[in-house]
């Protein structure tokens, strides 16, 4: 039951980032600063932090492939990068034992890795011609900051799903969830 609720929640985040958040992005108003909303990626990272790195890898691949099919210019780029950061997020859960602050820091770090890897692949395939300095200053850093800020409600949502629908399972990252 928890898996279906989690898939529904991540799908809702995917729809939200492709519809409503596009209207709030600064590039919509003509700004040079670009925000790439990635709520589903944040959700995958948080799932892997709270659960298991393999689960983050599977969810990351599925939602990355969905992103590639719906929005992507090259099939497989987001599938690979989202699966990779989902797996790496699970590796961080074995190193740190803490709550939402560390989860948000790990989410921000993995968002940076995800955006940098995506930029590198798109640059390699010739999909983008933006230089590294412009991509870092105008796209990657603002996206990391805003996605990390927006990741807190995502963290609370994923944590609530695990508390509500899977209360007796072993939590790898957040030991205070058990009652």
KACOR-V131540 format. One record per backbone hydrogen bond with DSSP energy under -1.0 kcal/mol. NH is the residue of the N-H (numbers start at 1). CO is the residue of the C=O. Records with the same first field share a line. If there is no record, write none. Layout:
NH = CO / CO
This chain:
5 = 1
6 = 2
7 = 3
8 = 4
9 = 5
10 = 6
11 = 7
12 = 8
13 = 9
14 = 10
15 = 11
16 = 12
17 = 13
18 = 14
21 = 16
23 = 20
28 = 25
30 = 27
31 = 26
34 = 138
42 = 38
43 = 39
44 = 40
45 = 41
46 = 42
47 = 43
48 = 44
49 = 45
50 = 46
51 = 47
56 = 52
57 = 53
58 = 54
59 = 55
60 = 56
61 = 57
62 = 58
63 = 59
64 = 60
65 = 61
66 = 62
67 = 63
68 = 64
69 = 65
70 = 66
71 = 67
72 = 67
77 = 74
80 = 76
81 = 77
82 = 78
83 = 79
84 = 80
85 = 81
86 = 82
87 = 83
88 = 84
89 = 85
90 = 86
91 = 87
92 = 88
95 = 92
96 = 92
103 = 99
104 = 100
105 = 101
106 = 102
107 = 103
108 = 104
109 = 105
110 = 106
111 = 107
112 = 108
113 = 109
114 = 110
115 = 111
116 = 112
117 = 113
118 = 114
119 = 115
120 = 116
121 = 117
122 = 118
123 = 119
124 = 120
125 = 121
127 = 122
128 = 122
135 = 131
136 = 132
137 = 133
138 = 134
139 = 135
140 = 135
141 = 136
143 = 139
144 = 140
145 = 141
146 = 142
147 = 143
148 = 144
149 = 145
150 = 146
155 = 151
156 = 152
157 = 153
158 = 154
159 = 155
160 = 156
161 = 157
162 = 158
163 = 159
164 = 160
165 = 161
166 = 162
169 = 166
172 = 50
177 = 174
